[in-house]
Amino acid sequence: MSLAGRALNAVERIGNRLPDPVFLFLWLIAGLIALSLVGAGLGWSAVNPVTGDRLVAQSLLSSENLERLIIGMPRTLADFPPLAIVVTIIYGASVAERTGLFTTAIRGALLNAPKALLTPIVVIVGMMSHHASDASYVVVIPLAAVIFAAAGRHPLAGLAAGFAAVSGGYAGNLFPGSQDALILGITEPAARLIDPSYSVNIAGNWFFIIGVVLIFTPIVWFITDRVIEPRLGRWTPASGSQAPASDSEKAPLTPEQKKGLG
């Protein structure tokens, strides 16, 4: 086996041994709490670059911080700057998802994908599907496997490309969405530490998310077609085997659905 093949096998073995992401976050939280205890005990401090005030590290387990966390949580949530924008976007996205608009648009884009550009279309649609919230995972990933199988390619390669686009390409999109509204609530207060009058709008991150699409798409395209699919070997569908998606997902769009998209 080549050096590249052995390296990929090592990455796969290490990845399979990683714990569930929930436990990773729990460990990070525990580490942050431990770090706050150490910082408070050693008297760590820093100077605010705007006001010149000295900020002293505090233990996250102190009575004041625990009280602020438990009692002040509703107020913290209500005062979260992008909350109104996120709620508005969620309302619109929920209506579009429940009426089938997002699901139909995703299916229409993938079902009509030309074979030569199948992988990049799956990747771009996967990143664009974040506007559909959970529908991106439910529709894009299994449908990508079905489309690859219909084109005579290995369905696991399509599954990997769809998952990489939906999960790995989470920051990429061609249009701002709810994720940008959340980032807005973090970047604007951070910028105002330096310039209290600084203002950011929801489109301030637009160039970045488009850049992610332009950079991420050829990378996933190359890795899927030149690395992952050759490692999977030739795929021969077994007689009577079931495709990894329902008949409704594989069926072409109805005239009513095409009219709704138009």
Order of alpha helices (4+ residues) and beta strands (2+ residues): alpha-alpha-beta-beta-alpha-alpha-alpha-alpha-alpha-alpha-alpha-alpha-alpha-alpha-alpha-alpha
